[in-house]
Amino acid sequence: MTSALLRITAVALTALLAGVSAQAADREVHVYNWSDYIDPQILEDFTKETGIKVVYDVFDNNDLLETKLLAGGSGYDVVVPTGPFLARQIQAGVFQKLDKSKLPNLANMWPQVMDRLAKYDPGNQYAVNYMWGTTGIGYNVKKIKQVFGDDVKVDSWDFIFKPENAKKLKQCGLNILDASDETFAIAMNYIGKDPDSKKTPDLEAGGKVYSAIRPFAKTFNSASYINDLANGDICATIGWSGDIVQAKHRAEEAKNGVEIAYVIPKEGTYMWFDNFAIPADAKHVEEAHAFINYMMKPEVIAKASDFVAYANGNLASQKLISPDVFNNPSVYPDEATLQRLFTISPYDPKSQRVLNRLWTQVKTGK
């Protein structure tokens, strides 16, 4: 009798463990992030450590992400919106509050970044910063000297926004970042207006800055421009800091003779924040928290910063980041530069329509 019971118990235990194992194997998290924005090894390591499979998709602009979120049923558990979009989406009820009891690694976050992020997410209830950076000028050093002369100095938005300069840049390829909210803010700041203005006349004034240089722009994109710059297909771009550093690294790895530089113009520029958030209709909430918490491990997020060449919102990671990244002022600006950076608030529906109309006019040249 005892032997039979033991056999029955063993069989039952085996079945139970098999069920648990199968359940663990079925665990997954669906992540929707920007393109070229994570070290693939991090995703593999996360799965090895947690048993949670990562289903990973990418996008290249906030509008695409927002359209999916507002439509509902996106199928994603973790998404990465930028500050103003995050704020608007919180107001629209598309995110759920974070369960901070499941995010012990929040203790590693950088208070200064969290304070700035609170402009979009009061109380930091819905989002955790992934990366942050600036929007500035990336350029091909050799081609710019060929066009402007060896004594050229790239330190101002004049370099792109003055039509006579943009006309010269047409010779070697000018790209404008396809991100209307921040590009308009930069233009308004450049002409002495409030970069956070939502007034139609101010937005129209910003649009005129781009309309004046539209005939000289080769492309308007926010993804392929990294390779275009690295390959020498364009010589100047309005771009994101880490993207330009990535282009620089790709050119160096290719040994193609292309030298890339990045500058934060003296007039100041936009400081942006990309953040982890969990959609209200996420199907794998436990796994979403596990993923965000894992990403906030100092050694993990440091590895991410090394790969994408962006600053992150994790203070504890800084001592682990490669000196090439952490000591690069294009990635981690000094305090004086930080004071020249601005943020912007969300566009209300009316001003968003105006912005969309103006940006479409700029891109189409009509």
C-alpha positions, 0 to 999 in steps of 0.5 A: 500500500505504501509503495503504491501511494508513493508511486501515485504521489510521484506521478502526481508531483511529476504532473504538477511540476510539468504543469508549472514548467509548461506554464512558465514556458508560456509566459511572455511579454509583448514589448513595442519600442523604438527601432535600434533602441536595445541590445538584443542580448539584453532580451535574451538574458532577460528570458534566461533569467526569468523564463519570460519570452520577449515578443519585440516589435519596433516603431519609428515615430510617436504618432504610430504608437499613439494611433495603436494605443488610442485604438485599443487592443494594441496587444502590447504589454510594455510601450515606450512613449516620449514625454508629451505623448505620454502625458496626453495618453495618460489623460486619455486613460490608455495606461495603468498605474504601475505597481511599485511594489513589483518594481524594487529597482526604482530605488536606482532611479535618478531624482533629477530625471524623475523630477523632469519626467513628472511634468508629464507624469505627475507623481511618476505613477505611470512611467519609468524613464528608459532613455533621455537625450537631446535633439541637435545637429549631426553632420559629416565633418569632411563633407561639411568642410568641402561645402563650407570651407575648413574654417566652418563652425557648427555651433548654431541652428543657423547652420540648418535654418538659414536658407543660404546654408540649407541651399549649400547642404543640398549639395551633400544631403540634408535630412529633417527629423520627422518629429513635428512636436519637437522640431517645431519647438526647436524652430520657435525657440530659434526665432525667439518664441516660447518653444512650448507655445501652442498658439496658432500664429507661433506654430505657423511661424515655426512652420515658416522656418521649415518651409524656407528650407524645404526645397533643400531637404533631401529626406524627412525621416527618423529611422533610416537617417542613421545609416544614411549619415553613417554611409555618407548619403546625407551630410547633415541632419536634425537628429537625436543625440544617441542616433548620431553617436550610433551613426558615428560608431557604424561609420567607424566600424565600416572604416568608410572614412566618414567622420560624424559629429554631433552638436547641441546648438548654442541657442538651446534645444529640446530635451526628451524622455522615452519611458516604459509604460504599461497599457491599460489593456495589457494581457501580461501585467506581471511579466510587464512589471518583471521586464521593467524592473529587470531593465532598471538593474544598474548593470542592465540599463548601463549595457543598454546605454552603451549599446544605443549611446543614450543617457538613461534615467538610472543614477546607479548605472552611471559608474557602470557605463562605458567612459566613451559614453558617460564622458561624452558631452553629446550624451551626458551634457554638462550642467551649463548645457543642461540649463539651455535645454527645454521641455514641452507640454502635450498638444491639445487636440486643436493645436495638434491638428494645426501642427499636423496640418503645418507639418504636412504642408512642410513635408509636401512642399504645398 
